[in-house]
Amino acid sequence: MSFAPFSAWIIFVAAALLEVGGDAAIQRGLRLHRTVFVAAGFLILGCYGLVVNTVKWDFSKLIGVYIGVFAVVTMLVSRWVLREAVPATTWMGLTLIVAGGLLIQFGPRL
């Protein structure tokens, strides 16, 4: 099954939320010494892998574009959910990552 680019972006956001959630669960589990959080994180990350790979693109394009979406979701969760102060240099780096993802998705095929 092939997804239109718009559908792929929705899937990438869902996958990014799963990946961020799984990573956060594992981090919490390790810091609090709670095996249940680590196990939940493993399960969530497995779901992320299934979701992201429903987009039937070449692996290099799939992951290249997804990384841009993942980076944006990560920064938004860091800032607005976890209430972390994200330095300006991180936002600048995010701009470069997003530009790379857009180039992979929409750039000319040479």
Backbone as a chain_set.jsonl record, in Angstrom:
{"seq": "MSFAPFSAWIIFVAAALLEVGGDAAIQRGLRLHRTVFVAAGFLILGCYGLVVNTVKWDFSKLIGVYIGVFAVVTMLVSRWVLREAVPATTWMGLTLIVAGGLLIQFGPRL", "coords": {"N": [[0.842, -1.166, 0.0], [0.559, 2.198, -0.823], [1.196, 5.439, 0.408], [-0.104, 8.716, 0.141], [1.877, 11.713, 0.111], [0.897, 13.517, 2.133], [-0.531, 11.856, 3.894], [1.598, 10.314, 4.787], [3.029, 12.169, 6.334], [1.286, 12.528, 8.504], [1.375, 9.967, 9.591], [4.083, 9.941, 10.275], [4.127, 11.857, 12.342], [2.555, 10.555, 14.258], [4.204, 8.315, 14.69], [6.462, 9.609, 15.695], [5.467, 10.644, 18.103], [5.03, 8.237, 19.454], [7.695, 7.31, 19.558], [9.006, 9.315, 21.066], [7.494, 9.107, 23.418], [8.079, 6.44, 24.18], [10.861, 6.597, 24.577], [10.88, 8.469, 26.674], [9.542, 7.022, 28.663], [11.35, 4.94, 29.128], [13.575, 6.421, 30.018], [12.514, 7.522, 32.36], [11.989, 5.175, 33.797], [14.591, 4.168, 34.154], [15.761, 6.192, 35.688], [14.151, 6.182, 37.965], [14.369, 3.639, 38.769], [12.438, 1.73, 37.955], [11.191, -1.017, 36.662], [8.845, -1.518, 35.257], [8.29, 0.816, 33.811], [10.429, 0.841, 32.036], [9.912, -1.531, 30.613], [7.425, -0.841, 29.478], [8.294, 1.236, 27.855], [9.876, -0.19, 26.003], [7.848, -1.65, 24.699], [6.297, 0.427, 23.607], [8.203, 1.597, 21.898], [8.528, -0.498, 20.113], [6.026, -0.436, 18.88], [6.236, 2.059, 17.647], [8.154, 1.408, 15.659], [6.67, -0.314, 14.038], [4.607, 1.415, 13.163], [5.973, 3.583, 11.813], [7.055, 2.249, 9.662], [4.919, 1.658, 8.037], [4.704, 3.37, 5.992], [5.486, 3.12, 2.722], [8.12, 3.776, 1.535], [11.407, 4.157, 0.056], [13.986, 3.104, 2.25], [16.01, 4.988, 2.932], [14.876, 7.484, 2.246], [12.547, 7.368, 3.778], [13.467, 7.265, 6.516], [15.114, 9.518, 6.515], [13.341, 11.702, 6.058], [11.573, 11.258, 8.175], [13.2, 11.71, 10.422], [13.39, 14.492, 10.539], [10.726, 15.172, 11.239], [10.54, 13.814, 13.673], [12.477, 15.236, 15.147], [11.286, 17.773, 15.378], [8.907, 17.165, 16.827], [10.105, 16.182, 19.158], [11.408, 18.494, 20.178], [9.192, 20.147, 20.649], [7.769, 18.663, 22.585], [9.735, 18.587, 24.567], [9.897, 21.297, 25.236], [7.18, 22.2, 25.771], [5.741, 20.162, 27.095], [7.474, 18.826, 28.906], [8.543, 21.061, 29.951], [11.134, 22.083, 29.63], [13.961, 24.223, 29.258], [14.844, 25.088, 26.162], [17.753, 25.614, 24.435], [18.726, 28.375, 22.292], [20.561, 27.613, 20.332], [19.909, 24.961, 19.931], [17.389, 25.172, 18.744], [18.212, 26.41, 16.397], [19.771, 24.362, 15.276], [17.723, 22.515, 14.901], [16.37, 23.741, 12.82], [18.157, 23.293, 10.699], [18.015, 20.484, 10.555], [15.313, 20.101, 9.844], [15.323, 21.426, 7.378], [16.969, 19.678, 5.953], [15.348, 17.353, 5.929], [13.188, 18.314, 4.411], [14.504, 18.775, 2.0], [15.196, 16.156, 1.305], [12.624, 15.109, 0.928], [11.339, 16.855, -0.971], [13.244, 17.78, -2.739], [15.096, 18.134, -5.852], [15.51, 15.301, -7.987], [18.504, 14.068, -8.647]], "CA": [[0.0, 0.0, 0.0], [1.35, 3.42, -0.922], [0.519, 6.565, 1.03], [0.171, 10.04, -0.393], [2.797, 12.413, 1.026], [0.204, 14.094, 3.287], [-0.782, 10.755, 4.821], [2.887, 9.932, 5.37], [3.376, 13.138, 7.376], [0.455, 12.21, 9.676], [1.956, 8.747, 10.161], [5.354, 10.309, 10.9], [3.841, 12.526, 13.612], [2.132, 9.501, 15.185], [5.403, 7.533, 15.024], [7.327, 10.437, 16.545], [4.877, 10.675, 19.442], [5.338, 6.943, 20.062], [9.125, 7.218, 19.86], [9.292, 10.211, 22.184], [6.88, 8.512, 24.599], [8.852, 5.263, 24.576], [12.135, 7.061, 25.14], [10.603, 9.105, 27.966], [9.214, 5.963, 29.631], [12.597, 4.257, 29.494], [14.375, 7.335, 30.833], [11.889, 7.599, 33.691], [12.207, 3.894, 34.445], [15.988, 4.057, 34.572], [16.027, 7.151, 36.769], [13.399, 5.816, 39.171], [14.59, 2.206, 38.989], [11.132, 1.093, 37.803], [11.232, -1.917, 35.515], [7.599, -1.437, 34.507], [8.424, 1.912, 32.855], [11.365, 0.385, 30.998], [9.177, -2.501, 29.787], [6.441, -0.085, 28.697], [9.052, 1.948, 26.824], [10.205, -1.161, 24.958], [6.623, -1.945, 23.965], [5.946, 1.623, 22.841], [9.174, 1.741, 20.805], [8.182, -1.51, 19.117], [4.879, 0.1, 18.14], [6.783, 3.098, 16.768], [8.773, 0.757, 14.507], [5.608, -0.801, 13.158], [3.886, 2.543, 12.573], [6.792, 4.338, 10.865], [7.324, 1.442, 8.476], [3.743, 1.497, 7.186], [4.953, 4.199, 4.81], [6.266, 2.255, 1.817], [9.131, 4.529, 0.801], [12.756, 3.641, 0.227], [14.392, 3.286, 3.638], [16.776, 6.232, 3.116], [13.932, 8.603, 2.224], [11.656, 7.184, 4.923], [14.114, 7.675, 7.763], [15.6, 10.885, 6.35], [12.232, 12.631, 6.277], [11.047, 11.024, 9.521], [14.073, 12.326, 11.424], [12.973, 15.886, 10.664], [9.475, 15.21, 12.0], [10.877, 13.396, 15.029], [13.193, 16.327, 15.813], [10.307, 18.818, 15.715], [8.061, 16.665, 17.922], [10.949, 16.113, 20.354], [11.613, 19.843, 20.729], [7.923, 20.642, 21.169], [7.505, 17.949, 23.835], [10.714, 19.069, 25.554], [9.576, 22.67, 25.656], [5.828, 22.466, 26.25], [5.248, 19.112, 27.989], [8.449, 18.644, 29.982], [8.872, 22.408, 30.437], [12.586, 22.291, 29.608], [14.445, 25.387, 28.533], [15.575, 24.622, 24.98], [18.628, 26.714, 24.027], [18.58, 28.906, 20.931], [21.385, 26.824, 19.405], [19.16, 23.738, 19.612], [16.378, 25.564, 17.757], [18.921, 26.626, 15.123], [20.083, 23.039, 14.755], [16.464, 21.943, 14.432], [16.115, 24.33, 11.503], [18.984, 22.56, 9.722], [17.474, 19.128, 10.414], [14.07, 20.21, 9.079], [15.697, 21.751, 5.995], [17.449, 18.44, 5.347], [14.189, 16.499, 5.67], [12.455, 18.88, 3.275], [15.307, 18.525, 0.799], [15.037, 14.735, 0.976], [11.249, 14.889, 0.458], [10.892, 17.665, -2.098], [14.357, 18.224, -3.57], [15.175, 17.532, -7.198], [16.166, 13.982, -8.107], [19.666, 14.231, -9.534]], "C": [[0.894, 1.238, 0.0], [0.543, 4.58, -0.351], [0.884, 7.839, 0.289], [1.087, 10.758, 0.588], [2.114, 12.993, 2.263], [-0.069, 13.023, 4.334], [0.506, 10.33, 5.52], [3.266, 10.881, 6.499], [2.559, 12.887, 8.642], [1.004, 10.966, 10.373], [3.263, 9.065, 10.866], [5.13, 11.004, 12.237], [3.413, 11.497, 14.656], [3.335, 8.669, 15.631], [6.315, 8.319, 15.95], [6.785, 10.522, 17.964], [5.131, 9.359, 20.172], [6.813, 6.853, 20.45], [9.501, 8.1, 21.047], [8.716, 9.62, 23.476], [7.642, 7.297, 25.104], [10.181, 5.634, 25.194], [11.934, 7.668, 26.526], [10.289, 8.055, 29.036], [10.47, 5.231, 30.089], [13.459, 5.149, 30.382], [13.819, 7.425, 32.254], [12.138, 6.312, 34.476], [13.625, 3.722, 34.949], [16.29, 4.987, 35.746], [15.342, 6.773, 38.08], [13.571, 4.35, 39.554], [13.261, 1.441, 38.978], [11.11, 0.274, 36.514], [9.98, -1.798, 34.652], [7.652, -0.304, 33.473], [9.355, 1.518, 31.713], [10.652, -0.589, 30.055], [8.137, -1.801, 28.91], [7.13, 0.671, 27.567], [9.439, 1.034, 25.682], [8.994, -1.446, 24.082], [6.229, -0.772, 23.06], [6.899, 1.813, 21.673], [8.957, 0.688, 19.723], [7.016, -1.058, 18.257], [5.323, 1.208, 17.186], [7.36, 2.464, 15.501], [7.75, 0.229, 13.521], [4.917, 0.352, 12.433], [4.725, 3.245, 11.502], [7.013, 3.558, 9.573], [6.08, 1.098, 7.664], [3.837, 2.377, 5.945], [5.913, 3.425, 3.911], [7.178, 3.088, 0.907], [10.447, 3.791, 0.916], [13.225, 4.004, 1.628], [15.126, 4.607, 3.855], [15.857, 7.453, 3.126], [13.033, 8.551, 3.455], [12.285, 7.733, 6.198], [14.624, 9.111, 7.669], [14.527, 11.925, 6.613], [11.696, 12.491, 7.7], [11.899, 11.707, 10.591], [13.723, 13.8, 11.615], [11.709, 16.032, 11.493], [9.746, 14.853, 13.465], [11.563, 14.534, 15.795], [12.23, 17.435, 16.236], [9.448, 18.374, 16.891], [8.855, 16.621, 19.227], [11.118, 17.491, 20.989], [10.326, 20.401, 21.309], [7.559, 19.964, 22.488], [8.463, 18.432, 24.925], [10.298, 20.419, 26.115], [8.235, 22.764, 26.369], [5.278, 21.397, 27.191], [6.181, 18.956, 29.19], [8.917, 19.964, 30.586], [10.38, 22.652, 30.552], [12.914, 23.571, 28.847], [15.313, 24.885, 27.377], [16.427, 25.785, 24.473], [18.407, 27.126, 22.574], [19.394, 28.094, 19.925], [20.694, 25.512, 19.017], [18.079, 24.048, 18.588], [17.024, 25.82, 16.395], [19.287, 25.292, 14.477], [18.854, 22.341, 14.21], [16.109, 22.472, 13.047], [16.904, 23.603, 10.424], [18.449, 21.147, 9.477], [16.207, 19.151, 9.573], [14.374, 20.539, 7.614], [16.2, 20.504, 5.261], [16.313, 17.492, 5.019], [13.363, 16.994, 4.501], [13.191, 18.672, 1.97], [15.163, 17.063, 0.358], [13.66, 14.487, 0.365], [10.966, 15.584, -0.861], [11.99, 18.103, -3.053], [14.375, 17.533, -4.932], [15.909, 16.2, -7.156], [17.284, 14.121, -9.128], [20.211, 12.878, -9.957]], "O": [[1.872, 1.305, 0.745], [-0.658, 4.689, -0.601], [2.024, 8.023, -0.138], [1.078, 10.445, 1.779], [2.698, 12.966, 3.346], [0.135, 13.251, 5.526], [0.497, 10.023, 6.712], [3.778, 10.435, 7.526], [3.087, 13.019, 9.746], [1.087, 10.922, 11.601], [3.534, 8.524, 11.939], [5.881, 10.761, 13.182], [3.852, 11.555, 15.805], [3.47, 8.354, 16.813], [6.88, 7.758, 16.888], [7.553, 10.476, 18.926], [5.414, 9.358, 21.37], [7.146, 6.378, 21.536], [10.237, 7.667, 21.934], [9.38, 9.633, 24.512], [7.834, 7.136, 26.309], [10.588, 5.064, 26.206], [12.717, 7.414, 27.442], [10.721, 8.185, 30.181], [10.639, 4.939, 31.272], [14.009, 4.689, 31.383], [14.573, 7.405, 33.227], [12.457, 6.35, 35.664], [13.844, 3.194, 36.04], [16.992, 4.608, 36.683], [15.877, 7.008, 39.164], [12.994, 3.88, 40.534], [12.99, 0.624, 39.857], [11.021, 0.824, 35.416], [10.054, -1.963, 33.435], [7.115, -0.449, 32.375], [9.088, 1.832, 30.553], [10.779, -0.478, 28.836], [7.988, -2.134, 27.734], [6.611, 0.739, 26.452], [9.346, 1.422, 24.517], [9.106, -1.478, 22.857], [5.876, -0.963, 21.896], [6.466, 2.152, 20.572], [9.179, 0.957, 18.543], [7.014, -1.269, 17.044], [4.844, 1.289, 16.055], [7.087, 2.93, 14.394], [7.943, 0.315, 12.308], [4.672, 0.275, 11.229], [4.237, 3.477, 10.396], [7.143, 4.154, 8.504], [6.164, 0.331, 6.705], [3.13, 2.151, 4.963], [7.034, 3.116, 4.317], [7.026, 3.099, -0.314], [10.603, 2.91, 1.761], [12.905, 5.078, 2.138], [14.892, 5.281, 4.858], [16.046, 8.36, 3.935], [12.79, 9.572, 4.097], [11.693, 8.571, 6.878], [14.567, 9.846, 8.654], [14.767, 12.914, 7.306], [11.399, 13.49, 8.355], [11.359, 12.229, 11.566], [13.758, 14.302, 12.738], [11.622, 16.91, 12.352], [9.243, 15.509, 14.377], [11.258, 14.764, 16.965], [12.351, 17.975, 17.336], [9.278, 19.126, 17.851], [8.335, 16.982, 20.283], [10.985, 17.636, 22.204], [10.352, 21.06, 22.349], [7.089, 20.627, 23.413], [8.056, 18.657, 26.064], [10.346, 20.645, 27.324], [8.15, 23.341, 27.453], [4.419, 21.704, 28.016], [5.739, 18.955, 30.339], [9.604, 19.98, 31.607], [10.837, 23.344, 31.462], [12.215, 23.944, 27.905], [16.387, 24.324, 27.596], [15.888, 26.834, 24.119], [17.962, 26.333, 21.744], [18.961, 27.907, 18.787], [20.875, 25.015, 17.905], [17.871, 23.269, 17.657], [16.448, 25.485, 15.36], [19.129, 25.118, 13.269], [18.918, 21.659, 13.187], [15.605, 21.731, 12.203], [16.374, 23.328, 9.348], [18.431, 20.67, 8.343], [16.038, 18.316, 8.685], [13.746, 19.985, 6.712], [15.891, 20.302, 4.087], [16.304, 16.886, 3.947], [12.888, 16.2, 3.689], [12.568, 18.42, 0.939], [15.024, 16.781, -0.832], [13.537, 13.74, -0.607], [10.413, 14.974, -1.776], [11.706, 18.731, -4.073], [13.752, 16.49, -5.128], [16.831, 16.016, -6.361], [17.035, 14.271, -10.324], [21.187, 12.813, -10.704]]}, "num_chains": 1, "name": "protein.A"}
